[in-house]
Structures are given as C-alpha cells and as structure tokens.
Amino acid sequence: MQTSQLGETKLRILRKLRDSSTTASALSKAINVNKTAIRTHLEGLEKVAAVEACFKQEGRGRPKKYFKLTSKGKELFPRKYELLLSMLLNYIVNTEGLTYGKKLLSALASRIAEQLVKPLPETKQDQQKTERLDLVVKALDEMGFEASREQYEGKPAIISRNCIVHQIAEENHDLICHAFHDKLIERALPGVKVELRECMAESSPYCRHVLHPASE
C-alpha cells in the first residue's frame, strides 16, 4: 500500500503523525475533522500497522492516548529504493566490471541465505531436506517473493509470483536473477543446483526455480 491508495483524511493524519505523536483530539483540531471520524481512521491505520498507540501520563487524571507513526507507516510515503539500487549497480558494473558485480551480488545472496533459516534438528536426511525447503520457501515468501513450492517434471520447484526489485531485474537480468536470486536459493539449500526455467524479468507471470541434486 502507498499513500496514493489512502483516502485524503488518512493521508493528512499520517502527515501530521510524521511530525510528532499526538492525540485523536489534537488531530481533530489540526485537520478540522470531527473526533469520531478521526478515531475511525486511526483504527483503520492501526489494523495495517501504519500507526500505533501508547498512553502517556500528563499531570493528574487518566493517561492520554497518543498515536505515532510506525516504521511501516513511514514506508507508505514515496521511496526511491529502486532508483538508488539501479544507479549503484550501474556504477559498480561500469567501474569494476560485470564479473565483479556478479561476485558481489552472489556474496550478498550467501549472507542473506545464512540468515534465512536456522539450523534444523537432527532428523532423517530426506525429512531434513523437505523441512529445510519449506523453511526457505517461507522465508522467501516473507521477503516479499510470494513464494510457494510445487513439483515440476518430477523435481521440486519454487514458484515466486512477485519480484521484489522487478524493474531492476529487467535492467540487470544476470545480476539480479542469476547472481542474486538463483544463488540465494542455492546457498539456502546446500547440495542443490538451481535452474531458472521461467522469469518475470523475461515476461513470464512468475519465476520458476527447479531444484536438482548438485551431483547431477
């Protein structure tokens, strides 16, 4: 969700909370909207974790309920991450070369893979492989890839229905799709060789990574 998808009143509330935390009453006065409507909008923003409430004691009497913008709420405002990443990758490739860029992205994939899944308890080898694959798919899904697993031509495969850096992947297919995304899955699944069969950066509706034993 972005600010363009919010109603005008919610957007005005977020802008006020971006400056400092405040109460529903203060928001009502600041943007000239009745308190009941403000509370309704705040409840909606709380449900999507864009704002959170806390109580503050000010003098005597009951504590007052204050609302503040969360990190998720701040992310609703326009960001230019893709522009920055695109410029950074272009700079690396132009100054250090494509091979260096691939090594750098592969190293980043390895670092992320180490953090994706915790060590599994001792189990039967086949069971452990299945559990680890499930954990990796879950971790990729939480990263925003909308990942799931399936069987494809008798092999396990990971389907990703969202690319978290789609525009960058279209411009830097080898760097993002192979040096990073392929390697991220390989590093998270020891003993597996990844084959990218379909790719969103090449006009497919999803990315399909087929998993083969590394010995093949």
C-alpha positions in Angstrom: 0.0 0.0 0.0 1.2 3.5 -0.8 -0.1 6.9 0.1 -1.9 7.2 -3.2 -4.1 4.3 -2.1 -5.2 6.0 1.1 -8.1 8.4 1.5 -7.3 12.1 1.9 -8.1 12.2 5.6 -5.8 9.2 6.4 -3.1 10.8 4.4 -3.5 14.1 6.3 -3.3 12.1 9.6 -0.1 10.3 8.6 1.5 13.6 7.6 0.7 15.1 11.0 2.0 12.0 12.8 5.1 12.2 10.7 6.0 15.4 12.6 5.2 14.0 16.1 3.0 11.7 18.1 -0.3 13.2 19.2 -3.9 12.5 20.4 -7.1 12.0 18.5 -8.4 15.3 19.9 -5.3 17.2 18.7 -5.5 15.6 15.3 -9.2 16.5 15.0 -8.4 20.2 15.6 -5.3 20.2 13.4 -7.0 18.9 10.3 -10.6 20.1 11.1 -12.2 16.6 11.1 -14.6 15.5 13.8 -13.1 13.3 16.5 -15.3 10.3 15.8 -14.1 10.2 12.2 -10.5 10.6 13.3 -10.8 7.7 15.6 -12.3 5.5 12.9 -9.4 6.4 10.5 -6.9 5.7 13.3 -8.4 2.3 13.9 -8.0 1.5 10.2 -4.4 2.6 10.2 -3.7 0.6 13.3 -5.1 -2.5 11.6 -2.5 -2.2 8.9 0.2 -1.4 11.4 0.8 2.1 10.0 0.2 3.7 13.4 0.4 2.5 17.0 -1.0 3.8 20.2 0.6 4.4 23.6 -0.6 6.0 26.8 1.2 9.0 28.5 0.6 10.3 31.9 0.4 14.1 31.9 -0.2 15.5 35.3 -3.2 14.3 37.3 -6.0 12.2 35.9 -6.2 9.4 33.4 -3.3 8.8 30.9 -3.8 10.2 27.5 -3.8 8.0 24.4 -1.2 9.1 21.9 -0.7 7.9 18.3 2.5 7.7 16.5 3.7 6.7 13.0 5.4 3.2 12.8 8.2 2.2 10.5 5.6 0.6 8.3 3.7 3.8 8.2 6.7 5.8 7.2 7.2 3.3 4.3 3.8 4.4 2.9 5.4 7.6 1.7 7.2 7.7 -1.6 10.6 6.0 -1.7 13.2 5.7 -4.4 15.0 2.5 -3.4 14.9 1.1 -7.0 16.4 4.2 -8.4 19.2 4.2 -5.9 19.9 0.4 -6.4 19.9 0.9 -10.2 22.4 3.7 -10.0 24.5 1.7 -7.6 24.6 -1.4 -9.7 25.4 0.6 -12.9 28.2 2.3 -11.1 29.7 -1.0 -9.9 29.5 -2.6 -13.3 30.9 0.5 -15.1 33.8 0.9 -12.7 34.6 -2.7 -11.6 33.1 -4.8 -14.4 30.2 -7.3 -14.7 32.2 -10.2 -13.2 32.9 -8.2 -10.0 29.2 -7.2 -9.9 28.2 -10.9 -10.0 30.6 -11.8 -7.3 29.3 -9.0 -5.1 25.6 -10.0 -5.6 26.5 -13.7 -5.0 28.3 -12.8 -1.8 25.2 -10.8 -0.7 23.0 -13.8 -1.5 25.2 -16.0 0.6 25.0 -13.6 3.6 21.2 -13.4 3.3 20.9 -17.2 2.9 22.7 -17.7 6.2 20.0 -15.7 8.0 17.0 -17.2 6.2 16.8 -20.5 8.1 18.0 -21.6 11.5 19.9 -25.0 11.8 17.5 -27.9 11.8 17.5 -30.6 14.5 19.0 -34.0 13.6 16.4 -35.9 11.5 16.4 -38.4 8.7 18.1 -36.9 5.6 15.1 -36.8 3.3 12.9 -35.3 6.1 15.5 -32.7 6.8 15.7 -31.7 3.1 11.9 -31.3 3.0 11.8 -29.3 6.2 14.6 -27.0 5.0 12.9 -26.5 1.7 9.7 -25.5 3.5 11.6 -23.1 5.7 13.3 -21.5 2.7 10.1 -21.1 0.8 8.5 -19.5 3.9 11.5 -17.1 4.3 11.3 -16.1 0.6 7.6 -15.5 1.0 8.2 -13.3 4.0 10.8 -11.3 1.9 8.0 -10.5 -0.5 8.6 -13.0 -3.3 5.1 -14.6 -2.7 6.8 -18.0 -2.9 5.4 -21.5 -2.9 6.7 -24.9 -3.8 5.5 -27.4 -6.3 6.6 -30.5 -8.3 7.7 -29.7 -11.8 8.6 -32.6 -14.2 9.2 -34.8 -11.2 11.5 -32.3 -9.5 10.8 -29.9 -6.6 10.5 -26.3 -7.7 10.0 -22.9 -6.1 7.5 -20.5 -7.7 7.9 -16.8 -7.0 4.9 -14.7 -8.1 6.4 -11.3 -7.1 9.8 -9.9 -7.8 10.9 -7.5 -5.0 13.0 -5.5 -7.5 11.3 -6.1 -10.8 12.4 -3.0 -12.6 16.0 -3.6 -11.6 15.8 -7.2 -12.6 14.6 -6.2 -16.1 17.6 -3.9 -16.5 20.1 -6.2 -14.8 18.9 -9.7 -15.5 22.2 -11.5 -14.9 23.0 -9.7 -11.7 19.6 -9.9 -10.1 18.0 -13.1 -11.5 21.1 -15.3 -11.6 23.9 -13.8 -9.4 21.4 -13.0 -6.7 18.1 -14.8 -6.8 19.5 -18.2 -8.1 22.4 -18.0 -5.7 20.2 -17.1 -2.7 18.2 -20.3 -3.2 21.3 -22.4 -3.8 23.1 -21.1 -0.7 20.0 -21.7 1.4 19.6 -25.2 0.2 23.0 -27.0 0.4 23.5 -29.8 -2.1 21.0 -28.3 -4.6 21.6 -26.9 -8.1 19.1 -24.3 -9.2 17.7 -24.0 -12.7 15.7 -20.9 -13.6 13.1 -22.1 -16.1 10.8 -19.0 -16.2 11.4 -15.5 -15.1 9.3 -12.4 -14.6 12.1 -10.2 -15.9 11.6 -12.0 -19.2 7.8 -11.5 -19.4 6.7 -14.7 -17.5 4.0 -14.2 -14.9 6.3 -15.8 -12.3 9.8 -17.1 -11.7 10.1 -20.9 -11.5 13.3 -22.3 -10.0 13.6 -26.0 -10.5 15.8 -27.8 -7.9 18.3 -30.5 -8.9 20.7 -32.5 -6.8 24.1 -30.8 -7.1 25.6 -34.2 -8.2 23.6 -34.2 -11.4 
